[in-house]
Structure formats: C-alpha cells, structure tokens
C-alpha cells in the first residue's frame, strides 16, 4: 500500500462501512488515528494505530479496511506496536 493517497483527516471505515477512526498521520507503515477516536477508559485520549496491511482501498476521502469495523479495532495497536 502506498501512503501518497492517505492524508490527515481522512475517515477510516471498516469493510462494512462503519467508522473506525480519523487519520492523524502515517508513521512507520501504520496509520495513526486521531486521539478523539481513541475509545473509553484506559484507551481514551491517546493515539492508536492501524497497520497499512489492513487497507483495502482509498475511496475519495475514506480509507476502507479489509476487515469489518468490529474486527478491525481488535487489530489496533499502541504506539509501541503492542495490541490495544
């Protein structure tokens, strides 16, 4: 996956069209999601990452993942690369 089509503030959606997050940037082969999409509890207010390998397509201002949203969030990673 080339990152030249991925820009800040693009919406990330699952294969089912459900919102997963918003792009804050691309770093080391991973999409950094905006903190405002970071969930609740211990995951609130810090960035999570999605590996570029999950990107199926870039459709206008949306990035569609190859997994449904409920499954895709289980692949989210912390900045360290560890699973959420």
Rosetta constraint file for C-alpha pairs under 8 A:
AtomPair CA 1 CA 52 HARMONIC 6.53 0.50
AtomPair CA 1 CA 53 HARMONIC 7.06 0.50
AtomPair CA 1 CA 55 HARMONIC 7.33 0.50
AtomPair CA 3 CA 26 HARMONIC 7.41 0.50
AtomPair CA 5 CA 58 HARMONIC 7.12 0.50
AtomPair CA 6 CA 10 HARMONIC 7.23 0.50
AtomPair CA 6 CA 26 HARMONIC 7.72 0.50
AtomPair CA 6 CA 58 HARMONIC 7.56 0.50
AtomPair CA 6 CA 63 HARMONIC 7.72 0.50
AtomPair CA 7 CA 23 HARMONIC 6.99 0.50
AtomPair CA 7 CA 25 HARMONIC 6.78 0.50
AtomPair CA 8 CA 22 HARMONIC 7.81 0.50
AtomPair CA 8 CA 23 HARMONIC 5.10 0.50
AtomPair CA 8 CA 24 HARMONIC 5.11 0.50
AtomPair CA 8 CA 25 HARMONIC 5.48 0.50
AtomPair CA 9 CA 22 HARMONIC 5.57 0.50
AtomPair CA 9 CA 23 HARMONIC 4.98 0.50
AtomPair CA 9 CA 24 HARMONIC 6.19 0.50
AtomPair CA 10 CA 22 HARMONIC 5.69 0.50
AtomPair CA 10 CA 23 HARMONIC 5.31 0.50
AtomPair CA 10 CA 61 HARMONIC 5.16 0.50
AtomPair CA 10 CA 62 HARMONIC 5.56 0.50
AtomPair CA 10 CA 63 HARMONIC 7.00 0.50
AtomPair CA 11 CA 19 HARMONIC 7.19 0.50
AtomPair CA 11 CA 20 HARMONIC 7.76 0.50
AtomPair CA 11 CA 21 HARMONIC 6.10 0.50
AtomPair CA 11 CA 22 HARMONIC 4.63 0.50
AtomPair CA 11 CA 23 HARMONIC 6.40 0.50
AtomPair CA 11 CA 61 HARMONIC 6.48 0.50
AtomPair CA 11 CA 62 HARMONIC 4.78 0.50
AtomPair CA 11 CA 63 HARMONIC 6.17 0.50
AtomPair CA 12 CA 19 HARMONIC 6.17 0.50
AtomPair CA 12 CA 20 HARMONIC 5.42 0.50
AtomPair CA 12 CA 21 HARMONIC 5.11 0.50
AtomPair CA 12 CA 22 HARMONIC 5.65 0.50
AtomPair CA 12 CA 23 HARMONIC 6.91 0.50
AtomPair CA 12 CA 62 HARMONIC 5.78 0.50
AtomPair CA 12 CA 63 HARMONIC 4.72 0.50
AtomPair CA 12 CA 64 HARMONIC 6.13 0.50
AtomPair CA 12 CA 65 HARMONIC 7.34 0.50
AtomPair CA 13 CA 17 HARMONIC 5.34 0.50
AtomPair CA 13 CA 18 HARMONIC 5.26 0.50
AtomPair CA 13 CA 19 HARMONIC 4.50 0.50
AtomPair CA 13 CA 20 HARMONIC 5.07 0.50
AtomPair CA 13 CA 21 HARMONIC 7.05 0.50
AtomPair CA 13 CA 62 HARMONIC 6.93 0.50
AtomPair CA 13 CA 63 HARMONIC 6.09 0.50
AtomPair CA 13 CA 64 HARMONIC 5.06 0.50
AtomPair CA 13 CA 65 HARMONIC 6.22 0.50
AtomPair CA 13 CA 69 HARMONIC 6.61 0.50
AtomPair CA 14 CA 18 HARMONIC 5.38 0.50
AtomPair CA 14 CA 19 HARMONIC 6.58 0.50
AtomPair CA 14 CA 20 HARMONIC 6.39 0.50
AtomPair CA 14 CA 64 HARMONIC 5.67 0.50
AtomPair CA 14 CA 65 HARMONIC 4.89 0.50
AtomPair CA 14 CA 66 HARMONIC 6.82 0.50
AtomPair CA 14 CA 67 HARMONIC 5.70 0.50
AtomPair CA 14 CA 68 HARMONIC 4.44 0.50
AtomPair CA 14 CA 69 HARMONIC 4.14 0.50
AtomPair CA 14 CA 70 HARMONIC 7.85 0.50
AtomPair CA 14 CA 72 HARMONIC 6.72 0.50
AtomPair CA 15 CA 64 HARMONIC 5.96 0.50
AtomPair CA 15 CA 65 HARMONIC 5.40 0.50
AtomPair CA 15 CA 66 HARMONIC 5.44 0.50
AtomPair CA 15 CA 67 HARMONIC 5.24 0.50
AtomPair CA 15 CA 68 HARMONIC 4.62 0.50
AtomPair CA 15 CA 69 HARMONIC 6.83 0.50
AtomPair CA 16 CA 67 HARMONIC 7.79 0.50
AtomPair CA 16 CA 68 HARMONIC 5.13 0.50
AtomPair CA 16 CA 69 HARMONIC 6.71 0.50
AtomPair CA 17 CA 64 HARMONIC 7.51 0.50
AtomPair CA 17 CA 68 HARMONIC 7.69 0.50
AtomPair CA 17 CA 69 HARMONIC 7.62 0.50
AtomPair CA 18 CA 68 HARMONIC 7.52 0.50
AtomPair CA 18 CA 69 HARMONIC 5.72 0.50
AtomPair CA 19 CA 69 HARMONIC 6.89 0.50
AtomPair CA 20 CA 37 HARMONIC 7.70 0.50
AtomPair CA 20 CA 69 HARMONIC 5.83 0.50
AtomPair CA 20 CA 72 HARMONIC 7.64 0.50
AtomPair CA 20 CA 73 HARMONIC 7.01 0.50
AtomPair CA 21 CA 33 HARMONIC 5.89 0.50
AtomPair CA 21 CA 34 HARMONIC 6.89 0.50
AtomPair CA 21 CA 37 HARMONIC 5.37 0.50
AtomPair CA 21 CA 38 HARMONIC 7.95 0.50
AtomPair CA 22 CA 33 HARMONIC 5.42 0.50
AtomPair CA 22 CA 34 HARMONIC 5.47 0.50
AtomPair CA 22 CA 37 HARMONIC 6.89 0.50
AtomPair CA 23 CA 31 HARMONIC 6.54 0.50
AtomPair CA 23 CA 32 HARMONIC 6.02 0.50
AtomPair CA 23 CA 33 HARMONIC 4.80 0.50
AtomPair CA 23 CA 34 HARMONIC 5.86 0.50
AtomPair CA 24 CA 31 HARMONIC 7.56 0.50
AtomPair CA 24 CA 32 HARMONIC 5.42 0.50
AtomPair CA 24 CA 33 HARMONIC 5.18 0.50
AtomPair CA 24 CA 34 HARMONIC 4.81 0.50
AtomPair CA 25 CA 31 HARMONIC 6.02 0.50
AtomPair CA 25 CA 32 HARMONIC 5.19 0.50
AtomPair CA 25 CA 33 HARMONIC 7.17 0.50
AtomPair CA 26 CA 30 HARMONIC 5.66 0.50
AtomPair CA 26 CA 31 HARMONIC 4.53 0.50
AtomPair CA 26 CA 32 HARMONIC 5.69 0.50
AtomPair CA 27 CA 31 HARMONIC 6.38 0.50
AtomPair CA 27 CA 32 HARMONIC 6.77 0.50
AtomPair CA 29 CA 51 HARMONIC 6.32 0.50
AtomPair CA 29 CA 52 HARMONIC 5.75 0.50
AtomPair CA 30 CA 49 HARMONIC 5.92 0.50
AtomPair CA 30 CA 50 HARMONIC 5.41 0.50
AtomPair CA 30 CA 51 HARMONIC 4.35 0.50
AtomPair CA 30 CA 52 HARMONIC 5.20 0.50
AtomPair CA 31 CA 49 HARMONIC 5.33 0.50
AtomPair CA 31 CA 50 HARMONIC 5.05 0.50
AtomPair CA 31 CA 51 HARMONIC 6.24 0.50
AtomPair CA 31 CA 52 HARMONIC 6.46 0.50
AtomPair CA 32 CA 47 HARMONIC 6.46 0.50
AtomPair CA 32 CA 48 HARMONIC 5.93 0.50
AtomPair CA 32 CA 49 HARMONIC 4.51 0.50
AtomPair CA 32 CA 50 HARMONIC 6.67 0.50
AtomPair CA 33 CA 37 HARMONIC 6.93 0.50
AtomPair CA 33 CA 38 HARMONIC 7.59 0.50
AtomPair CA 33 CA 47 HARMONIC 5.77 0.50
AtomPair CA 33 CA 48 HARMONIC 5.44 0.50
AtomPair CA 33 CA 49 HARMONIC 5.77 0.50
AtomPair CA 33 CA 50 HARMONIC 7.53 0.50
AtomPair CA 34 CA 38 HARMONIC 7.08 0.50
AtomPair CA 34 CA 47 HARMONIC 6.00 0.50
AtomPair CA 34 CA 48 HARMONIC 7.62 0.50
AtomPair CA 35 CA 44 HARMONIC 7.41 0.50
AtomPair CA 35 CA 45 HARMONIC 5.07 0.50
AtomPair CA 35 CA 46 HARMONIC 4.96 0.50
AtomPair CA 35 CA 47 HARMONIC 4.82 0.50
AtomPair CA 35 CA 48 HARMONIC 7.44 0.50
AtomPair CA 36 CA 44 HARMONIC 7.89 0.50
AtomPair CA 36 CA 45 HARMONIC 6.42 0.50
AtomPair CA 38 CA 43 HARMONIC 5.85 0.50
AtomPair CA 38 CA 44 HARMONIC 5.17 0.50
AtomPair CA 38 CA 45 HARMONIC 5.98 0.50
AtomPair CA 38 CA 46 HARMONIC 6.18 0.50
AtomPair CA 38 CA 47 HARMONIC 6.32 0.50
AtomPair CA 38 CA 48 HARMONIC 6.57 0.50
AtomPair CA 39 CA 43 HARMONIC 5.70 0.50
AtomPair CA 39 CA 44 HARMONIC 5.11 0.50
AtomPair CA 39 CA 45 HARMONIC 7.79 0.50
AtomPair CA 40 CA 44 HARMONIC 4.60 0.50
AtomPair CA 43 CA 84 HARMONIC 7.94 0.50
AtomPair CA 47 CA 78 HARMONIC 7.13 0.50
AtomPair CA 47 CA 79 HARMONIC 7.09 0.50
AtomPair CA 48 CA 76 HARMONIC 6.09 0.50
AtomPair CA 48 CA 77 HARMONIC 5.54 0.50
AtomPair CA 48 CA 78 HARMONIC 5.22 0.50
AtomPair CA 48 CA 79 HARMONIC 6.56 0.50
AtomPair CA 48 CA 84 HARMONIC 7.79 0.50
AtomPair CA 49 CA 76 HARMONIC 5.45 0.50
AtomPair CA 49 CA 77 HARMONIC 4.96 0.50
AtomPair CA 49 CA 78 HARMONIC 6.32 0.50
AtomPair CA 49 CA 79 HARMONIC 6.89 0.50
AtomPair CA 50 CA 54 HARMONIC 7.27 0.50
AtomPair CA 50 CA 75 HARMONIC 6.82 0.50
AtomPair CA 50 CA 76 HARMONIC 5.22 0.50
AtomPair CA 50 CA 77 HARMONIC 6.46 0.50
AtomPair CA 51 CA 55 HARMONIC 7.78 0.50
AtomPair CA 51 CA 76 HARMONIC 7.80 0.50
AtomPair CA 54 CA 65 HARMONIC 5.37 0.50
AtomPair CA 54 CA 66 HARMONIC 5.53 0.50
AtomPair CA 54 CA 67 HARMONIC 7.16 0.50
AtomPair CA 54 CA 72 HARMONIC 7.99 0.50
AtomPair CA 55 CA 63 HARMONIC 6.84 0.50
AtomPair CA 55 CA 64 HARMONIC 6.08 0.50
AtomPair CA 55 CA 65 HARMONIC 4.41 0.50
AtomPair CA 55 CA 66 HARMONIC 5.96 0.50
AtomPair CA 56 CA 63 HARMONIC 7.72 0.50
AtomPair CA 56 CA 64 HARMONIC 5.66 0.50
AtomPair CA 56 CA 65 HARMONIC 4.92 0.50
AtomPair CA 56 CA 66 HARMONIC 4.89 0.50
AtomPair CA 57 CA 63 HARMONIC 6.01 0.50
AtomPair CA 57 CA 64 HARMONIC 5.24 0.50
AtomPair CA 57 CA 65 HARMONIC 6.90 0.50
AtomPair CA 58 CA 62 HARMONIC 5.89 0.50
AtomPair CA 58 CA 63 HARMONIC 4.54 0.50
AtomPair CA 58 CA 64 HARMONIC 6.11 0.50
AtomPair CA 59 CA 63 HARMONIC 6.11 0.50
AtomPair CA 59 CA 64 HARMONIC 7.13 0.50
AtomPair CA 65 CA 72 HARMONIC 7.53 0.50
AtomPair CA 67 CA 71 HARMONIC 6.03 0.50
AtomPair CA 67 CA 72 HARMONIC 5.46 0.50
AtomPair CA 68 CA 72 HARMONIC 5.96 0.50
AtomPair CA 69 CA 73 HARMONIC 6.22 0.50
AtomPair CA 70 CA 74 HARMONIC 7.16 0.50
AtomPair CA 71 CA 75 HARMONIC 7.14 0.50
AtomPair CA 72 CA 76 HARMONIC 6.91 0.50
AtomPair CA 74 CA 83 HARMONIC 7.73 0.50
AtomPair CA 74 CA 84 HARMONIC 7.31 0.50
AtomPair CA 75 CA 83 HARMONIC 6.62 0.50
AtomPair CA 75 CA 84 HARMONIC 7.63 0.50
AtomPair CA 76 CA 83 HARMONIC 6.06 0.50
AtomPair CA 76 CA 84 HARMONIC 5.81 0.50
AtomPair CA 77 CA 81 HARMONIC 5.38 0.50
AtomPair CA 77 CA 82 HARMONIC 5.40 0.50
AtomPair CA 77 CA 83 HARMONIC 4.35 0.50
AtomPair CA 77 CA 84 HARMONIC 5.06 0.50
AtomPair CA 78 CA 82 HARMONIC 5.45 0.50
AtomPair CA 78 CA 83 HARMONIC 6.10 0.50
AtomPair CA 78 CA 84 HARMONIC 5.68 0.50
